[in-house]
């Protein structure tokens, strides 16, 4: 089937869907708190099922709770072309992160229905479980099981802060399906997402043609000194874990600045013990997030990070331990799927640029088992994981239109 330029999504209906689903877990500040497998998540999943069934889809879910809404194709025995993202959010999340990709899929199915078109391949919209990792860590757990990165046993044994296992939470809301996660076929996968960064808005581009996702490595650093009285212990006789940690955190910044502009580093959590104003801190732990589009450069950043931490531990008279907590290699998306996105954006007349994703997405793990591509649209000031997260209706519509035509192009070009 050849993509037809006169087929467009209903932007008003797409926007209404985004605003309607924002009510599930909506916060007073206009954001969303919809943690994975919470009651709010269960309610938005039910909305997704009702909406997709009304469009003629058959909705199912697998053993990790991933939802699949299937629209039959002319050659229904072919593996489906998947469109998807996630419905869970951060505790103070916004209205667009993740859910735009799911609502964009619904917009595509509406457009096909209204045009009376049936694709050669079946089309499936996917809602991946626990993408954010805000309740169960690490992030992208269910797509990770789908892509063979995590075992189901590992994923379902992850616990939240209350000690509830992911598998228990799945059972509680009734989304532990019979189909083994990863057994579901996929001919290709397309994911629409806000950029979560400022580049597209700053350059006044409507579409980001995502080439891949940068590599990421997370660490937990523990610094151990000695608790001591703040008023009686001379400065020269202290083993101050917080002073050492502060110098280490500055060195994290220096490591990534040595690899600018693509190197990124973040210390997001700091915990200090015994947390008393008149006690020299005896133990500090902090997290480190290093990122770069090149795995080789990222490995070099890690070596420099470790060397600097060890040097400072010796200078400051403390013990230090670095524990890796998560590694995600750089991902390069499928050339044919990326070309379908670029050609569709060009044919529709949207301004665009090639871009590498700085954030992790379910597409990272799906790309291990299916040809994959992503589409970015601008978000206000690049703000995301924040209740102030915002996007323009016209940009959401543009992204969904590119998604629609990229899927139609892939449907015509993918081998049976």
SULJO-V752517 format. One record per run of one state. SS is the DSSP state (helix for helix, strand for strand, loop for the rest). FROM is the first residue (numbers start at 1). LEN is the number of residues. If there is no record, write none. Layout:
ss: [SS SS]
from: [FROM FROM]
len: [LEN LEN]
This chain:
ss: [loop helix loop strand loop strand loop helix loop strand loop strand loop strand loop strand loop helix loop strand loop helix loop helix loop strand loop strand helix loop strand loop strand loop helix loop strand loop strand loop strand loop helix loop helix loop strand loop strand loop strand loop strand loop helix loop strand loop strand loop helix loop strand loop helix loop strand loop helix loop helix loop]
from: [1 11 22 26 27 32 33 39 55 58 63 67 72 81 86 93 94 99 116 123 128 141 147 152 157 159 160 165 166 174 179 180 188 195 199 204 207 214 215 225 228 230 235 238 241 258 264 267 270 274 279 281 283 293 295 317 319 329 331 333 335 348 352 358 362 367 371 378 380 383 393 414]
len: [10 11 4 1 5 1 6 16 3 5 4 5 9 5 7 1 5 17 7 5 13 6 5 5 2 1 5 1 8 5 1 8 7 4 5 3 7 1 10 3 2 5 3 3 17 6 3 3 4 5 2 2 10 2 22 2 10 2 2 2 13 4 6 4 5 4 7 2 3 10 21 3]
